[in-house]
Structure formats: structure tokens, C-alpha cells
């Protein structure tokens, strides 16, 4: 019984994190973070 509840809670936590990560409002921040590795000077400004 307890293992089923823990499994359900973990599944709900996973879905919540997945939904948070795929929110359109988070895209700009994730794109900026992805470019940090490639940016030689460490600038985080958007480029044209």
C-alpha cells in the first residue's frame, strides 16, 4: 500500500517537473542557459 502511494507521488512529481520545463514562458531562459557553454565571454544577452 505504501509503495503504491510513493510511486503515485513520484509520478505526479515527474509530471509536474516535466510540465514546468516545457512551459513556453521558460523557453527564453533555457535557450540562454544552453548558449552559455558556447559563449566565449560569458555574455547572456540575446543576439540578433
mmCIF entry with sequence, helices, sheets and N, C-alpha, C, O atoms, coordinates in Angstrom:
data_MODEL
# 
_entry.id   MODEL 
# 
_entity.id                         1 
_entity.type                       polymer 
_entity.pdbx_number_of_molecules   1 
# 
_entity_poly.entity_id                      1 
_entity_poly.type                           'polypeptide(L)' 
_entity_poly.nstd_linkage                   no 
_entity_poly.nstd_monomer                   no 
_entity_poly.pdbx_seq_one_letter_code       
;(UNK)(UNK)(UNK)(UNK)(UNK)(UNK)(UNK)(UNK)(UNK)(UNK)(UNK)(UNK)(UNK)(UNK)(UNK)(UNK)
(UNK)(UNK)(UNK)(UNK)(UNK)(UNK)(UNK)(UNK)(UNK)(UNK)(UNK)(UNK)(UNK)(UNK)(UNK)(UNK)
(UNK)(UNK)(UNK)(UNK)(UNK)(UNK)(UNK)(UNK)(UNK)(UNK)(UNK)(UNK)(UNK)(UNK)(UNK)(UNK)
;
_entity_poly.pdbx_seq_one_letter_code_can   XXXXXXXXXXXXXXXXXXXXXXXXXXXXXXXXXXXXXXXXXXXXXXXX 
_entity_poly.pdbx_strand_id                 A 
# 
loop_
_entity_poly_seq.entity_id 
_entity_poly_seq.num 
_entity_poly_seq.mon_id 
_entity_poly_seq.hetero 
1 1  UNK n 
1 2  UNK n 
1 3  UNK n 
1 4  UNK n 
1 5  UNK n 
1 6  UNK n 
1 7  UNK n 
1 8  UNK n 
1 9  UNK n 
1 10 UNK n 
1 11 UNK n 
1 12 UNK n 
1 13 UNK n 
1 14 UNK n 
1 15 UNK n 
1 16 UNK n 
1 17 UNK n 
1 18 UNK n 
1 19 UNK n 
1 20 UNK n 
1 21 UNK n 
1 22 UNK n 
1 23 UNK n 
1 24 UNK n 
1 25 UNK n 
1 26 UNK n 
1 27 UNK n 
1 28 UNK n 
1 29 UNK n 
1 30 UNK n 
1 31 UNK n 
1 32 UNK n 
1 33 UNK n 
1 34 UNK n 
1 35 UNK n 
1 36 UNK n 
1 37 UNK n 
1 38 UNK n 
1 39 UNK n 
1 40 UNK n 
1 41 UNK n 
1 42 UNK n 
1 43 UNK n 
1 44 UNK n 
1 45 UNK n 
1 46 UNK n 
1 47 UNK n 
1 48 UNK n 
# 
_struct_asym.id          A 
_struct_asym.entity_id   1 
# 
loop_
_struct_conf.conf_type_id 
_struct_conf.id 
_struct_conf.pdbx_PDB_helix_id 
_struct_conf.beg_label_comp_id 
_struct_conf.beg_label_asym_id 
_struct_conf.beg_label_seq_id 
_struct_conf.pdbx_beg_PDB_ins_code 
_struct_conf.end_label_comp_id 
_struct_conf.end_label_asym_id 
_struct_conf.end_label_seq_id 
_struct_conf.pdbx_end_PDB_ins_code 
_struct_conf.beg_auth_comp_id 
_struct_conf.beg_auth_asym_id 
_struct_conf.beg_auth_seq_id 
_struct_conf.end_auth_comp_id 
_struct_conf.end_auth_asym_id 
_struct_conf.end_auth_seq_id 
_struct_conf.pdbx_PDB_helix_class 
_struct_conf.details 
_struct_conf.pdbx_PDB_helix_length 
HELX_P HELX_P1 AA1 UNK A 2  ? UNK A 21 ? UNK A 2  UNK A 21 1 ? 20 
HELX_P HELX_P2 AA2 UNK A 24 ? UNK A 26 ? UNK A 24 UNK A 26 5 ? 3  
HELX_P HELX_P3 AA3 UNK A 27 ? UNK A 35 ? UNK A 27 UNK A 35 1 ? 9  
# 
_struct_conf_type.id          HELX_P 
_struct_conf_type.criteria    ? 
_struct_conf_type.reference   ? 
# 
loop_
_atom_site.group_PDB 
_atom_site.id 
_atom_site.type_symbol 
_atom_site.label_atom_id 
_atom_site.label_alt_id 
_atom_site.label_comp_id 
_atom_site.label_asym_id 
_atom_site.label_entity_id 
_atom_site.label_seq_id 
_atom_site.pdbx_PDB_ins_code 
_atom_site.Cartn_x 
_atom_site.Cartn_y 
_atom_site.Cartn_z 
_atom_site.occupancy 
_atom_site.B_iso_or_equiv 
_atom_site.pdbx_formal_charge 
_atom_site.auth_seq_id 
_atom_site.auth_comp_id 
_atom_site.auth_asym_id 
_atom_site.auth_atom_id 
_atom_site.pdbx_PDB_model_num 
ATOM 1   N N  . UNK A 1 1  ? 0.824  -1.196 0.000   1.00 0.00 ? 1  UNK A N  1 
ATOM 2   C CA . UNK A 1 1  ? 0.000  0.000  0.000   1.00 0.00 ? 1  UNK A CA 1 
ATOM 3   C C  . UNK A 1 1  ? 0.869  1.262  0.000   1.00 0.00 ? 1  UNK A C  1 
ATOM 4   O O  . UNK A 1 1  ? 0.641  2.175  -0.793  1.00 0.00 ? 1  UNK A O  1 
ATOM 5   N N  . UNK A 1 2  ? 1.853  1.308  0.879   1.00 0.00 ? 2  UNK A N  1 
ATOM 6   C CA . UNK A 1 2  ? 2.734  2.481  0.964   1.00 0.00 ? 2  UNK A CA 1 
ATOM 7   C C  . UNK A 1 2  ? 3.541  2.643  -0.322  1.00 0.00 ? 2  UNK A C  1 
ATOM 8   O O  . UNK A 1 2  ? 3.732  3.762  -0.797  1.00 0.00 ? 2  UNK A O  1 
ATOM 9   N N  . UNK A 1 3  ? 4.012  1.540  -0.882  1.00 0.00 ? 3  UNK A N  1 
ATOM 10  C CA . UNK A 1 3  ? 4.815  1.639  -2.106  1.00 0.00 ? 3  UNK A CA 1 
ATOM 11  C C  . UNK A 1 3  ? 3.979  2.172  -3.270  1.00 0.00 ? 3  UNK A C  1 
ATOM 12  O O  . UNK A 1 3  ? 4.504  2.884  -4.126  1.00 0.00 ? 3  UNK A O  1 
ATOM 13  N N  . UNK A 1 4  ? 2.721  1.848  -3.313  1.00 0.00 ? 4  UNK A N  1 
ATOM 14  C CA . UNK A 1 4  ? 1.839  2.372  -4.349  1.00 0.00 ? 4  UNK A CA 1 
ATOM 15  C C  . UNK A 1 4  ? 1.645  3.876  -4.211  1.00 0.00 ? 4  UNK A C  1 
ATOM 16  O O  . UNK A 1 4  ? 1.611  4.589  -5.214  1.00 0.00 ? 4  UNK A O  1 
ATOM 17  N N  . UNK A 1 5  ? 1.518  4.363  -2.990  1.00 0.00 ? 5  UNK A N  1 
ATOM 18  C CA . UNK A 1 5  ? 1.356  5.796  -2.743  1.00 0.00 ? 5  UNK A CA 1 
ATOM 19  C C  . UNK A 1 5  ? 2.639  6.543  -3.111  1.00 0.00 ? 5  UNK A C  1 
ATOM 20  O O  . UNK A 1 5  ? 2.594  7.607  -3.728  1.00 0.00 ? 5  UNK A O  1 
ATOM 21  N N  . UNK A 1 6  ? 3.776  5.976  -2.727  1.00 0.00 ? 6  UNK A N  1 
ATOM 22  C CA . UNK A 1 6  ? 5.058  6.602  -3.054  1.00 0.00 ? 6  UNK A CA 1 
ATOM 23  C C  . UNK A 1 6  ? 5.243  6.636  -4.571  1.00 0.00 ? 6  UNK A C  1 
ATOM 24  O O  . UNK A 1 6  ? 5.706  7.641  -5.109  1.00 0.00 ? 6  UNK A O  1 
ATOM 25  N N  . UNK A 1 7  ? 4.894  5.574  -5.254  1.00 0.00 ? 7  UNK A N  1 
ATOM 26  C CA . UNK A 1 7  ? 5.001  5.528  -6.709  1.00 0.00 ? 7  UNK A CA 1 
ATOM 27  C C  . UNK A 1 7  ? 4.117  6.597  -7.342  1.00 0.00 ? 7  UNK A C  1 
ATOM 28  O O  . UNK A 1 7  ? 4.547  7.293  -8.261  1.00 0.00 ? 7  UNK A O  1 
ATOM 29  N N  . UNK A 1 8  ? 2.908  6.730  -6.866  1.00 0.00 ? 8  UNK A N  1 
ATOM 30  C CA . UNK A 1 8  ? 1.988  7.736  -7.380  1.00 0.00 ? 8  UNK A CA 1 
ATOM 31  C C  . UNK A 1 8  ? 2.531  9.146  -7.136  1.00 0.00 ? 8  UNK A C  1 
ATOM 32  O O  . UNK A 1 8  ? 2.452  9.995  -8.024  1.00 0.00 ? 8  UNK A O  1 
ATOM 33  N N  . UNK A 1 9  ? 3.070  9.403  -5.967  1.00 0.00 ? 9  UNK A N  1 
ATOM 34  C CA . UNK A 1 9  ? 3.637  10.711 -5.662  1.00 0.00 ? 9  UNK A CA 1 
ATOM 35  C C  . UNK A 1 9  ? 4.835  11.017 -6.559  1.00 0.00 ? 9  UNK A C  1 
ATOM 36  O O  . UNK A 1 9  ? 4.979  12.145 -7.030  1.00 0.00 ? 9  UNK A O  1 
ATOM 37  N N  . UNK A 1 10 ? 5.685  10.039 -6.799  1.00 0.00 ? 10 UNK A N  1 
ATOM 38  C CA . UNK A 1 10 ? 6.830  10.231 -7.676  1.00 0.00 ? 10 UNK A CA 1 
ATOM 39  C C  . UNK A 1 10 ? 6.390  10.494 -9.116  1.00 0.00 ? 10 UNK A C  1 
ATOM 40  O O  . UNK A 1 10 ? 6.986  11.318 -9.810  1.00 0.00 ? 10 UNK A O  1 
ATOM 41  N N  . UNK A 1 11 ? 5.359  9.800  -9.559  1.00 0.00 ? 11 UNK A N  1 
ATOM 42  C CA . UNK A 1 11 ? 4.831  10.024 -10.900 1.00 0.00 ? 11 UNK A CA 1 
ATOM 43  C C  . UNK A 1 11 ? 4.266  11.438 -11.024 1.00 0.00 ? 11 UNK A C  1 
ATOM 44  O O  . UNK A 1 11 ? 4.506  12.113 -12.025 1.00 0.00 ? 11 UNK A O  1 
ATOM 45  N N  . UNK A 1 12 ? 3.529  11.887 -10.030 1.00 0.00 ? 12 UNK A N  1 
ATOM 46  C CA . UNK A 1 12 ? 2.980  13.239 -10.038 1.00 0.00 ? 12 UNK A CA 1 
ATOM 47  C C  . UNK A 1 12 ? 4.086  14.288 -10.005 1.00 0.00 ? 12 UNK A C  1 
ATOM 48  O O  . UNK A 1 12 ? 3.983  15.318 -10.672 1.00 0.00 ? 12 UNK A O  1 
ATOM 49  N N  . UNK A 1 13 ? 5.136  14.039 -9.239  1.00 0.00 ? 13 UNK A N  1 
ATOM 50  C CA . UNK A 1 13 ? 6.270  14.950 -9.191  1.00 0.00 ? 13 UNK A CA 1 
ATOM 51  C C  . UNK A 1 13 ? 6.957  15.020 -10.550 1.00 0.00 ? 13 UNK A C  1 
ATOM 52  O O  . UNK A 1 13 ? 7.317  16.105 -11.007 1.00 0.00 ? 13 UNK A O  1 
ATOM 53  N N  . UNK A 1 14 ? 7.138  13.891 -11.186 1.00 0.00 ? 14 UNK A N  1 
ATOM 54  C CA . UNK A 1 14 ? 7.753  13.857 -12.510 1.00 0.00 ? 14 UNK A CA 1 
ATOM 55  C C  . UNK A 1 14 ? 6.935  14.645 -13.521 1.00 0.00 ? 14 UNK A C  1 
ATOM 56  O O  . UNK A 1 14 ? 7.492  15.424 -14.295 1.00 0.00 ? 14 UNK A O  1 
ATOM 57  N N  . UNK A 1 15 ? 5.626  14.452 -13.524 1.00 0.00 ? 15 UNK A N  1 
ATOM 58  C CA . UNK A 1 15 ? 4.749  15.161 -14.462 1.00 0.00 ? 15 UNK A CA 1 
ATOM 59  C C  . UNK A 1 15 ? 4.779  16.660 -14.186 1.00 0.00 ? 15 UNK A C  1 
ATOM 60  O O  . UNK A 1 15 ? 4.766  17.457 -15.124 1.00 0.00 ? 15 UNK A O  1 
ATOM 61  N N  . UNK A 1 16 ? 4.818  17.054 -12.921 1.00 0.00 ? 16 UNK A N  1 
ATOM 62  C CA . UNK A 1 16 ? 4.867  18.478 -12.569 1.00 0.00 ? 16 UNK A CA 1 
ATOM 63  C C  . UNK A 1 16 ? 6.169  19.117 -13.058 1.00 0.00 ? 16 UNK A C  1 
ATOM 64  O O  . UNK A 1 16 ? 6.146  20.224 -13.596 1.00 0.00 ? 16 UNK A O  1 
ATOM 65  N N  . UNK A 1 17 ? 7.291  18.441 -12.878 1.00 0.00 ? 17 UNK A N  1 
ATOM 66  C CA . UNK A 1 17 ? 8.574  18.971 -13.339 1.00 0.00 ? 17 UNK A CA 1 
ATOM 67  C C  . UNK A 1 17 ? 8.608  19.021 -14.865 1.00 0.00 ? 17 UNK A C  1 
ATOM 68  O O  . UNK A 1 17 ? 9.112  19.984 -15.444 1.00 0.00 ? 17 UNK A O  1 
ATOM 69  N N  . UNK A 1 18 ? 8.084  18.009 -15.506 1.00 0.00 ? 18 UNK A N  1 
ATOM 70  C CA . UNK A 1 18 ? 8.031  17.977 -16.967 1.00 0.00 ? 18 UNK A CA 1 
ATOM 71  C C  . UNK A 1 18 ? 7.187  19.136 -17.490 1.00 0.00 ? 18 UNK A C  1 
ATOM 72  O O  . UNK A 1 18 ? 7.587  19.804 -18.444 1.00 0.00 ? 18 UNK A O  1 
ATOM 73  N N  . UNK A 1 19 ? 6.040  19.383 -16.890 1.00 0.00 ? 19 UNK A N  1 
ATOM 74  C CA . UNK A 1 19 ? 5.169  20.481 -17.319 1.00 0.00 ? 19 UNK A CA 1 
ATOM 75  C C  . UNK A 1 19 ? 5.858  21.825 -17.095 1.00 0.00 ? 19 UNK A C  1 
ATOM 76  O O  . UNK A 1 19 ? 5.763  22.714 -17.940 1.00 0.00 ? 19 UNK A O  1 
ATOM 77  N N  . UNK A 1 20 ? 6.546  21.982 -15.972 1.00 0.00 ? 20 UNK A N  1 
ATOM 78  C CA . UNK A 1 20 ? 7.265  23.222 -15.681 1.00 0.00 ? 20 UNK A CA 1 
ATOM 79  C C  . UNK A 1 20 ? 8.341  23.483 -16.728 1.00 0.00 ? 20 UNK A C  1 
ATOM 80  O O  . UNK A 1 20 ? 8.497  24.607 -17.205 1.00 0.00 ? 20 UNK A O  1 
ATOM 81  N N  . UNK A 1 21 ? 9.076  22.438 -17.079 1.00 0.00 ? 21 UNK A N  1 
ATOM 82  C CA . UNK A 1 21 ? 10.182 22.595 -18.023 1.00 0.00 ? 21 UNK A CA 1 
ATOM 83  C C  . UNK A 1 21 ? 9.693  22.907 -19.436 1.00 0.00 ? 21 UNK A C  1 
ATOM 84  O O  . UNK A 1 21 ? 10.410 23.563 -20.192 1.00 0.00 ? 21 UNK A O  1 
ATOM 85  N N  . UNK A 1 22 ? 8.510  22.465 -19.811 1.00 0.00 ? 22 UNK A N  1 
ATOM 86  C CA . UNK A 1 22 ? 8.006  22.668 -21.163 1.00 0.00 ? 22 UNK A CA 1 
ATOM 87  C C  . UNK A 1 22 ? 7.086  23.871 -21.294 1.00 0.00 ? 22 UNK A C  1 
ATOM 88  O O  . UNK A 1 22 ? 6.477  24.064 -22.346 1.00 0.00 ? 22 UNK A O  1 
ATOM 89  N N  . UNK A 1 23 ? 6.970  24.689 -20.244 1.00 0.00 ? 23 UNK A N  1 
ATOM 90  C CA . UNK A 1 23 ? 6.144  25.889 -20.334 1.00 0.00 ? 23 UNK A CA 1 
ATOM 91  C C  . UNK A 1 23 ? 6.778  26.851 -21.337 1.00 0.00 ? 23 UNK A C  1 
ATOM 92  O O  . UNK A 1 23 ? 7.987  27.078 -21.291 1.00 0.00 ? 23 UNK A O  1 
ATOM 93  N N  . UNK A 1 24 ? 5.984  27.414 -22.237 1.00 0.00 ? 24 UNK A N  1 
ATOM 94  C CA . UNK A 1 24 ? 6.544  28.345 -23.235 1.00 0.00 ? 24 UNK A CA 1 
ATOM 95  C C  . UNK A 1 24 ? 7.252  29.543 -22.601 1.00 0.00 ? 24 UNK A C  1 
ATOM 96  O O  . UNK A 1 24 ? 8.194  30.073 -23.191 1.00 0.00 ? 24 UNK A O  1 
ATOM 97  N N  . UNK A 1 25 ? 6.836  29.973 -21.445 1.00 0.00 ? 25 UNK A N  1 
ATOM 98  C CA . UNK A 1 25 ? 7.469  31.126 -20.808 1.00 0.00 ? 25 UNK A CA 1 
ATOM 99  C C  . UNK A 1 25 ? 8.888  30.817 -20.325 1.00 0.00 ? 25 UNK A C  1 
ATOM 100 O O  . UNK A 1 25 ? 9.656  31.746 -20.072 1.00 0.00 ? 25 UNK A O  1 
ATOM 101 N N  . UNK A 1 26 ? 9.250  29.572 -20.194 1.00 0.00 ? 26 UNK A N  1 
ATOM 102 C CA . UNK A 1 26 ? 10.589 29.178 -19.746 1.00 0.00 ? 26 UNK A CA 1 
ATOM 103 C C  . UNK A 1 26 ? 11.582 29.047 -20.893 1.00 0.00 ? 26 UNK A C  1 
ATOM 104 O O  . UNK A 1 26 ? 12.786 28.940 -20.658 1.00 0.00 ? 26 UNK A O  1 
ATOM 105 N N  . UNK A 1 27 ? 11.095 29.053 -22.127 1.00 0.00 ? 27 UNK A N  1 
ATOM 106 C CA . UNK A 1 27 ? 11.941 28.789 -23.287 1.00 0.00 ? 27 UNK A CA 1 
ATOM 107 C C  . UNK A 1 27 ? 13.120 29.763 -23.390 1.00 0.00 ? 27 UNK A C  1 
ATOM 108 O O  . UNK A 1 27 ? 14.249 29.335 -23.629 1.00 0.00 ? 27 UNK A O  1 
ATOM 109 N N  . UNK A 1 28 ? 12.875 31.053 -23.213 1.00 0.00 ? 28 UNK A N  1 
ATOM 110 C CA . UNK A 1 28 ? 13.951 32.043 -23.345 1.00 0.00 ? 28 UNK A CA 1 
ATOM 111 C C  . UNK A 1 28 ? 15.051 31.799 -22.318 1.00 0.00 ? 28 UNK A C  1 
ATOM 112 O O  . UNK A 1 28 ? 16.234 31.910 -22.638 1.00 0.00 ? 28 UNK A O  1 
ATOM 113 N N  . UNK A 1 29 ? 14.675 31.475 -21.113 1.00 0.00 ? 29 UNK A N  1 
ATOM 114 C CA . UNK A 1 29 ? 15.682 31.223 -20.074 1.00 0.00 ? 29 UNK A CA 1 
ATOM 115 C C  . UNK A 1 29 ? 16.499 29.972 -20.384 1.00 0.00 ? 29 UNK A C  1 
ATOM 116 O O  . UNK A 1 29 ? 17.716 29.967 -20.200 1.00 0.00 ? 29 UNK A O  1 
ATOM 117 N N  . UNK A 1 30 ? 15.847 28.924 -20.848 1.00 0.00 ? 30 UNK A N  1 
ATOM 118 C CA . UNK A 1 30 ? 16.571 27.697 -21.197 1.00 0.00 ? 30 UNK A CA 1 
ATOM 119 C C  . UNK A 1 30 ? 17.458 27.901 -22.418 1.00 0.00 ? 30 UNK A C  1 
ATOM 120 O O  . UNK A 1 30 ? 18.555 27.345 -22.479 1.00 0.00 ? 30 UNK A O  1 
ATOM 121 N N  . UNK A 1 31 ? 17.005 28.689 -23.394 1.00 0.00 ? 31 UNK A N  1 
ATOM 122 C CA . UNK A 1 31 ? 17.845 28.979 -24.552 1.00 0.00 ? 31 UNK A CA 1 
ATOM 123 C C  . UNK A 1 31 ? 19.093 29.752 -24.137 1.00 0.00 ? 31 UNK A C  1 
ATOM 124 O O  . UNK A 1 31 ? 20.189 29.469 -24.622 1.00 0.00 ? 31 UNK A O  1 
ATOM 125 N N  . UNK A 1 32 ? 18.931 30.723 -23.244 1.00 0.00 ? 32 UNK A N  1 
ATOM 126 C CA . UNK A 1 32 ? 20.067 31.495 -22.737 1.00 0.00 ? 32 UNK A CA 1 
ATOM 127 C C  . UNK A 1 32 ? 21.048 30.573 -22.004 1.00 0.00 ? 32 UNK A C  1 
ATOM 128 O O  . UNK A 1 32 ? 22.261 30.694 -22.176 1.00 0.00 ? 32 UNK A O  1 
ATOM 129 N N  . UNK A 1 33 ? 20.531 29.667 -21.199 1.00 0.00 ? 33 UNK A N  1 
ATOM 130 C CA . UNK A 1 33 ? 21.393 28.741 -20.459 1.00 0.00 ? 33 UNK A CA 1 
ATOM 131 C C  . UNK A 1 33 ? 22.121 27.794 -21.416 1.00 0.00 ? 33 UNK A C  1 
ATOM 132 O O  . UNK A 1 33 ? 23.272 27.432 -21.167 1.00 0.00 ? 33 UNK A O  1 
ATOM 133 N N  . UNK A 1 34 ? 21.471 27.394 -22.493 1.00 0.00 ? 34 UNK A N  1 
ATOM 134 C CA . UNK A 1 34 ? 22.096 26.487 -23.456 1.00 0.00 ? 34 UNK A CA 1 
ATOM 135 C C  . UNK A 1 34 ? 23.249 27.157 -24.192 1.00 0.00 ? 34 UNK A C  1 
ATOM 136 O O  . UNK A 1 34 ? 24.216 26.494 -24.567 1.00 0.00 ? 34 UNK A O  1 
ATOM 137 N N  . UNK A 1 35 ? 23.151 28.473 -24.402 1.00 0.00 ? 35 UNK A N  1 
ATOM 138 C CA . UNK A 1 35 ? 24.211 29.193 -25.107 1.00 0.00 ? 35 UNK A CA 1 
ATOM 139 C C  . UNK A 1 35 ? 25.390 29.543 -24.217 1.00 0.00 ? 35 UNK A C  1 
ATOM 140 O O  . UNK A 1 35 ? 26.435 29.937 -24.735 1.00 0.00 ? 35 UNK A O  1 
ATOM 141 N N  . UNK A 1 36 ? 25.273 29.421 -22.926 1.00 0.00 ? 36 UNK A N  1 
ATOM 142 C CA . UNK A 1 36 ? 26.365 29.789 -22.026 1.00 0.00 ? 36 UNK A CA 1 
ATOM 143 C C  . UNK A 1 36 ? 27.647 29.016 -22.319 1.00 0.00 ? 36 UNK A C  1 
ATOM 144 O O  . UNK A 1 36 ? 28.741 29.573 -22.230 1.00 0.00 ? 36 UNK A O  1 
ATOM 145 N N  . UNK A 1 37 ? 27.521 27.765 -22.659 1.00 0.00 ? 37 UNK A N  1 
ATOM 146 C CA . UNK A 1 37 ? 28.692 26.926 -22.920 1.00 0.00 ? 37 UNK A CA 1 
ATOM 147 C C  . UNK A 1 37 ? 29.422 27.386 -24.174 1.00 0.00 ? 37 UNK A C  1 
ATOM 148 O O  . UNK A 1 37 ? 30.649 27.306 -24.243 1.00 0.00 ? 37 UNK A O  1 
ATOM 149 N N  . UNK A 1 38 ? 28.684 27.863 -25.156 1.00 0.00 ? 38 UNK A N  1 
ATOM 150 C CA . UNK A 1 38 ? 29.280 28.251 -26.430 1.00 0.00 ? 38 UNK A CA 1 
ATOM 151 C C  . UNK A 1 38 ? 29.770 29.686 -26.453 1.00 0.00 ? 38 UNK A C  1 
ATOM 152 O O  . UNK A 1 38 ? 30.534 30.070 -27.338 1.00 0.00 ? 38 UNK A O  1 
ATOM 153 N N  . UNK A 1 39 ? 29.342 30.471 -25.499 1.00 0.00 ? 39 UNK A N  1 
ATOM 154 C CA . UNK A 1 39 ? 29.696 31.881 -25.456 1.00 0.00 ? 39 UNK A CA 1 
ATOM 155 C C  . UNK A 1 39 ? 31.078 32.040 -24.836 1.00 0.00 ? 39 UNK A C  1 
ATOM 156 O O  . UNK A 1 39 ? 31.292 31.678 -23.679 1.00 0.00 ? 39 UNK A O  1 
ATOM 157 N N  . UNK A 1 40 ? 32.007 32.580 -25.602 1.00 0.00 ? 40 UNK A N  1 
ATOM 158 C CA . UNK A 1 40 ? 33.389 32.685 -25.140 1.00 0.00 ? 40 UNK A CA 1 
ATOM 159 C C  . UNK A 1 40 ? 33.557 33.664 -23.988 1.00 0.00 ? 40 UNK A C  1 
ATOM 160 O O  . UNK A 1 40 ? 34.373 33.434 -23.096 1.00 0.00 ? 40 UNK A O  1 
ATOM 161 N N  . UNK A 1 41 ? 32.789 34.761 -23.996 1.00 0.00 ? 41 UNK A N  1 
ATOM 162 C CA . UNK A 1 41 ? 32.953 35.787 -22.973 1.00 0.00 ? 41 UNK A CA 1 
ATOM 163 C C  . UNK A 1 41 ? 31.966 35.646 -21.834 1.00 0.00 ? 41 UNK A C  1 
ATOM 164 O O  . UNK A 1 41 ? 32.023 36.428 -20.885 1.00 0.00 ? 41 UNK A O  1 
ATOM 165 N N  . UNK A 1 42 ? 31.077 34.694 -21.889 1.00 0.00 ? 42 UNK A N  1 
ATOM 166 C CA . UNK A 1 42 ? 30.116 34.501 -20.837 1.00 0.00 ? 42 UNK A CA 1 
ATOM 167 C C  . UNK A 1 42 ? 28.948 35.467 -20.865 1.00 0.00 ? 42 UNK A C  1 
ATOM 168 O O  . UNK A 1 42 ? 28.234 35.603 -19.872 1.00 0.00 ? 42 UNK A O  1 
ATOM 169 N N  . UNK A 1 43 ? 28.740 36.148 -22.000 1.00 0.00 ? 43 UNK A N  1 
ATOM 170 C CA . UNK A 1 43 ? 27.633 37.077 -22.125 1.00 0.00 ? 43 UNK A CA 1 
ATOM 171 C C  . UNK A 1 43 ? 26.324 36.309 -22.176 1.00 0.00 ? 43 UNK A C  1 
ATOM 172 O O  . UNK A 1 43 ? 26.253 35.234 -22.772 1.00 0.00 ? 43 UNK A O  1 
ATOM 173 N N  . UNK A 1 44 ? 25.290 36.854 -21.556 1.00 0.00 ? 44 UNK A N  1 
ATOM 174 C CA . UNK A 1 44 ? 23.985 36.199 -21.567 1.00 0.00 ? 44 UNK A CA 1 
ATOM 175 C C  . UNK A 1 44 ? 22.955 37.012 -22.329 1.00 0.00 ? 44 UNK A C  1 
ATOM 176 O O  . UNK A 1 44 ? 21.765 36.700 -22.283 1.00 0.00 ? 44 UNK A O  1 
ATOM 177 N N  . UNK A 1 45 ? 23.394 38.053 -23.032 1.00 0.00 ? 45 UNK A N  1 
ATOM 178 C CA . UNK A 1 45 ? 22.475 38.897 -23.776 1.00 0.00 ? 45 UNK A CA 1 
ATOM 179 C C  . UNK A 1 45 ? 22.011 38.184 -25.031 1.00 0.00 ? 45 UNK A C  1 
ATOM 180 O O  . UNK A 1 45 ? 22.742 37.382 -25.612 1.00 0.00 ? 45 UNK A O  1 
ATOM 181 N N  . UNK A 1 46 ? 20.776 38.487 -25.448 1.00 0.00 ? 46 UNK A N  1 
ATOM 182 C CA . UNK A 1 46 ? 20.250 37.912 -26.686 1.00 0.00 ? 46 UNK A CA 1 
ATOM 183 C C  . UNK A 1 46 ? 20.942 38.562 -27.874 1.00 0.00 ? 46 UNK A C  1 
ATOM 184 O O  . UNK A 1 46 ? 21.157 39.774 -27.904 1.00 0.00 ? 46 UNK A O  1 
ATOM 185 N N  . UNK A 1 47 ? 21.275 37.757 -28.824 1.00 0.00 ? 47 UNK A N  1 
ATOM 186 C CA . UNK A 1 47 ? 21.927 38.259 -30.015 1.00 0.00 ? 47 UNK A CA 1 
ATOM 187 C C  . UNK A 1 47 ? 20.906 38.321 -31.143 1.00 0.00 ? 47 UNK A C  1 
ATOM 188 O O  . UNK A 1 47 ? 19.979 37.512 -31.178 1.00 0.00 ? 47 UNK A O  1 
ATOM 189 N N  . UNK A 1 48 ? 21.060 39.269 -32.065 1.00 0.00 ? 48 UNK A N  1 
ATOM 190 C CA . UNK A 1 48 ? 20.116 39.386 -33.194 1.00 0.00 ? 48 UNK A CA 1 
ATOM 191 C C  . UNK A 1 48 ? 20.246 38.253 -34.167 1.00 0.00 ? 48 UNK A C  1 
ATOM 192 O O  . UNK A 1 48 ? 19.525 38.209 -35.163 1.00 0.00 ? 48 UNK A O  1 
# 
